[in-house]
Amino acid sequence: MTPFSFTLEARSGGARLGRIDTARGAIRTPAFMPVGTAATVKAMLPESVAATGADILLGNTYHLMLRPTAERIDRLGGLHRFMNWSKPILTDSGGFQVMSLAGLRKLTEKGVTFKSHIDGSKHELTPERSMEIQRLLGSDIVMAFDECPALPASRDRIAESMQLSMRWAARSRDAFGDRPGHALFGIMQGGLEKDLREESARALTEIGFEGYAIGGLAVGEGQEAMFDCLDYAPGFLPEDRPRYLMGVGKPDDIVGAVKRGVDMMDCVLPSRSGRTGQAWTRRGQVNIKNARHMDDSRPLDEACSCPACRHYSRAYLHHVYRAGEMISGMLLTWHNLHYYQELMQAMRDAIAADAFDAFESAFHAQRAEGDIPPL
């Protein structure tokens, strides 16, 4: 079995080009991971997701433990077989969803008890149970169980939460055990407090993980505050391990994060936007709902090679959205995921050529032009 490893291949300023090798294939970094919450990227076939250029998907521990259950997925051959995805999968720990979705939750040193948002049934999630669920799912990259407090929160609350997460990280590491070919990532917390981020990174590094995530951002603090944190947070983590910024984000968030040394990201945005009539393009966001597209025979983006842009007009995409047709979400999601993967490839090429600053300037200049003028 191929051991899990990370190779740093080039730099351009703070941006890093690399490769993660796993038993199920290589992941080119910087990498964007489409979110397959309930064992599916909504509105997409797995082979279509692969065709956009994605090397890895994200699955969701909280949703899968509730339905269809990790035990059932294990009996059916594991998550890869269950959802027909042969490439790597990263599963989150469930902590964030427990905090944001579950009802009547109770937090203790042991873990969290909560009521399912589906049927009100009672469950307990601990570091040990999260590791067990992710083992049953068979994911290639497993996330340590943590608590993510909603911001804004007091410094004392953030410090207390971070320290609890570090104790849970140690328990996650112990419970993960020896699993050749699989990796466990620790999650840095600490809000927007520099000293707490450093304390968290030190604690995680002492425990030792195959990769490190930056958690607790993109939770409403705004881009400027997030970038201020990313100016120092990645530097607290080991150079020779992948750095994963959780839950990010918009294209300009992603470019800013890569500039600051982030290697991996995930977000529901491209697929969620696709289902609500929003397309991301080189020239910014296009709202296909708008009447200006009704008679427009041009593609969304003439430079894009996705099926939505190759074969369909803005007028058609406007029509099927307005008519409530399923193909609307399918085509716009495919386009958005394709655009995100093209963006990642453009950044990888720029880092390889040591030209990231020039890439970033061109990226922002093109977006500033705005959408093509109406016909």
N, C-alpha and C positions, 0 to 999 in steps of 0.2 A: 504493500500500500504506500502510495506517495505520502511522505511526511508533509505536514503543514509548514510552509516557509514563506518569508517575505524578502524580496530582493529589491534594493533601492538602486535604480539604474541611471538616473540623471536628476539634476536640479536646475531650476531657473529662478533665481532669487530664493524666495521661501517655498516655491512650488516644487513638488516632488513627483517624479515618474518612477513607477515600480511595477512589480508583479508579485501576486500572491499565488503560490502553488498549493493546490489541494488535491485530495484523492479523486475528485470529480472534475478536475480541470483547472486551468489558470484563470486568474482574475486580473485584468489589466487595471492599474491604478494611475491617476485618479479614476474611481469607479462610481457610477450611480446605480443604485439597486432599486428596481421597480418593486413596489409593495404588493405582495400577494397575500393579503390579510387572512382570508379564510381558504387557503390553498388554491387561490386563483387571483390573477391580476384581472380585475373587473373589465369585462367587455373584450378580453383578448384570449386567443388560444396560446398555449405555452410556446408552440413553434413560431407564432407570430412575435411573441416577446423576444425570443432568441434571434429572430430575423432583424430586429431593431438594433442588435449589437450588444444586448445585455449579457454579461458573463455570470451574473448571480442575482438571485431573487431574495426578498425578505418574506418570511412567514411569521405569523403572530401567535405566540404561545397562549395568550389569554383567550382569543377567539377559538383556537383549535382545541383547547382543553375543555371548553364548554360544548362545542359542537364541531365535529362529530365525536370528540374525545381523543386524547393521545393514544389511549389503549387500543381503540378501534383502528386508528391509522397504523399503529405498530402491527396489529394482526393482519392488516391488508398490505403489509410489505414496506411500510415507512412512507414518509411524506413525498420523497422523490417519485416513487412508483405511483402513489395515490394520485398525484396531480400531473404525472407525465412530464416531469422536468428533470433532465439528467445532469444538469450543471449544478454548481454549488448553491446551497441555500443557507442563509443566515436566519436564525430565529431570535426575536427579542425575548426578554425574560418575562414579560407580562406585567411588570411593575407599573409602567406608565399607564396602561389601560385600566388596571385596577384603580389607580388614583383618579383617572378621568372619566371612566364609564360605569364602574360598579356602584351599586347602591349600598348604603348602610355598612360601610367598611370599618373595620376596627384594626388599628395598627398596634402591634406589640413588638418586643424584642424578637420573638419567635418568627413573626411574619405578619401576613394580612389575612383576615377573614372578611369575606364579602358576599353579597348576594348578586347572582347572575343578572345581567341586564336583559337576558332573554326570557327567563322563566321564574326569576326570584329564588332559585335554589341556592343553598349555602355552600360555599367552598372556602378552602384555606390554601394560600400560596405562601410557601416558605422558600428560602434559598435551595433547600434540599429537594422540595417538590418541583420547583422550576427546573432544576437540573435533570430530574427524572423525566419530566414531560418532554424536555428538549432531546433527551437520549432516545425516548420512545419515537419521537418524530424523525430522528436520524439526521438532524441538521449538521452541516459541515462546520459552521461557526455558531457557537453558543454564547449567549450574553449572560453575564452574572446578574443575579437578582438585586435590584436596587429600589430605592424610594426616590421619587422625583417630586419635590414639593412644587406647588403652583406658585409662580411669581406674580405680583410682588409678595415677598415674605420678609420677616425680620431677619437680621443677621443671625440672631440666636437660633431661630427656627432652621435657617439654612445650614448652620454649623452642626446642629443636633442631627438633622437629616443626613448630612454628608457622613458624619461619623457612624451613624447606624448603617448606611450603605457600605461603608468600608468593612464593618464587622460582617455584614452579609456577603461581601465580596470574598472574604476569607472562608466563610462557610461554603460558598459556591465553589471555590477552588477545591476544597476538601471533598465535596460531594461529587464533583465532576469526575474525579479519579483519573485513571490512566486510560486514555482513549486514543490510541495511535491514529493519525490521519484526521482527527477532529481538533478544533481549537476553541479555547475559552477566552473571551474578551472581558476585561474589567471596564467599569464605567466610572469616569471621573465626574464628581459633582462639586458643588460649592457656589452655585449661583453666579453672581457677578463680582464675587469677592476674591481678589487675586491671591491672598494668603491662604484662603480655604481651598482654592483650586490647587495650589502648590502642595498643601498638606494632603489632599486627596490623592494627587499624583504620586507622592512619595509613598503613601500607604499601599497603593496598588502595585507600584514597582517592587516594593519589598515582598509582596505576596507572589508576584510574578505571573504574567499572562502572555498568551501568544499575540495579543493585540490589545489596543486600548481605545475606548470610546470616550467622547466628550458629550456628556449628557446634560440635561437641564438647560439647554438653549433652544431657541425657536419656540418658546412657550409664551410669547407675547411681549418680550423685552424690547423688540424693535431691532432693525438691522444694525444701526450704529452701535448700540450696546453690545450686540452679539460680536461684531467685528472687533470692538475694543477688547472683549474677552479673548477672542481668537488671536489677537496680537501677541498674547503671552501663553495661553493655555497649552497649545500643541507643543511648545518648547519645553514644558515640564515633563513630557512623556518620552520614553526611550526612542532614540533615533531609528533603531533597527527593527521596529515593530510598526505594523499599520496603525493609522490613526483614523478613527471613524467618528464623524459628526452626525449625531442621530437626529432624524426628522427634518433635514434641510434639503431642498427648499426651492425657492424661485431661482431662475437661471442666474441672476446677478448675485444672489446669496451663494450659489455654488462656486461661481468664479472667484468671489471674494474669499471663500473658505479655502479653495485650492491654493490661492495666492499666499495664504497664511499657513500652509503646510499640512492641510487635511488630505487624506488619501481615499476615503470612502464616505458616501452619503446615501440617504434614502429619503423618499418623501411620497406621500399619496397625491401630491399636487398634479402631476401630469395626467394621471388617470382620472382623478376627481374632476379636474377642469374639463377634460374631454367629455365627460358625461353631462356637464352643465353648459356646453356650447362655447367653451373658451379654448383657443388654440394659442400655443406658444410658438413664436417664429423668431427668426434672426432680427426682425424689426420690432420686436416686442409682442404684446398680447393682442390677439384679434378676437372680438366678440362676434361670433357667427350669427347670433340672434338679431343683430342690428339690420334694419331694413336696407341699408346701403348695399348689402351683399345680394339682394333679391334678384337682380338682373346681371350679376357680375360673372362673366364666363371664364374669368382667370382662376388659376389655382390659388390656394392659400399662400403658398410660397413657391415661386417658380424654380428656385434653386434646390428644392427638397425632392428627394427621390422616393418618399414613402408612397404607399398606394393612394392615400387620400389626395395627395398633390399630383400624382402622375395621372390619375384616371378621373378625377371629379372636380367640378367647378365650385367656386364659392356659392354660386346660386343654388346648386344641388345640396351642398352641405347646409345652407340656410333653410332650404325647403324641408329636408328630412328632420332637422332639429325642430322646426316649427310644427311638423306633422307628428312629432313624438315617435319617430321610427327608431328602432334599435340600432340600425346601421349608423346613425348619427354618432352615438357614443363610441361605437367600434372604430369608425374612421378617425374621429378626432383624438381618441386615446392612442391609436396607432401612430398618428402624426406626432403627438406630443412626446411619446416615448422615443420615437425615432429622432426627434429634434434633440432631446436630452442626451441620447447616446452620441449623436453627431457632435454636440458640444463637448462631451468628455473626450472624444477622439481628437477634436481640434486642440484641446488643452494638452493632451498627451503629446501631440505633434509639436506644439509650441515649446513645451518643456524640453523635449528631445533636441530641439534646435536652439535652446537657450534664448528663446524669444518670447517669454511669457508676457513681459510688459507691453510689447508691440501688439500681441494678441489681445490683451485686456483693453488697450486703447481702441483698437478696431471694433471689438465687441460692443463697447459702450457707445462709440460713435454711430454704429449701425442702428442700435436700438433707439438712439436719440432722434433718428430720422423719422421714426414712427411708421405706421402702416402705409402701404401704397395708396396714392390718392384715389378717391372714388371715381368710377367711370362717369 
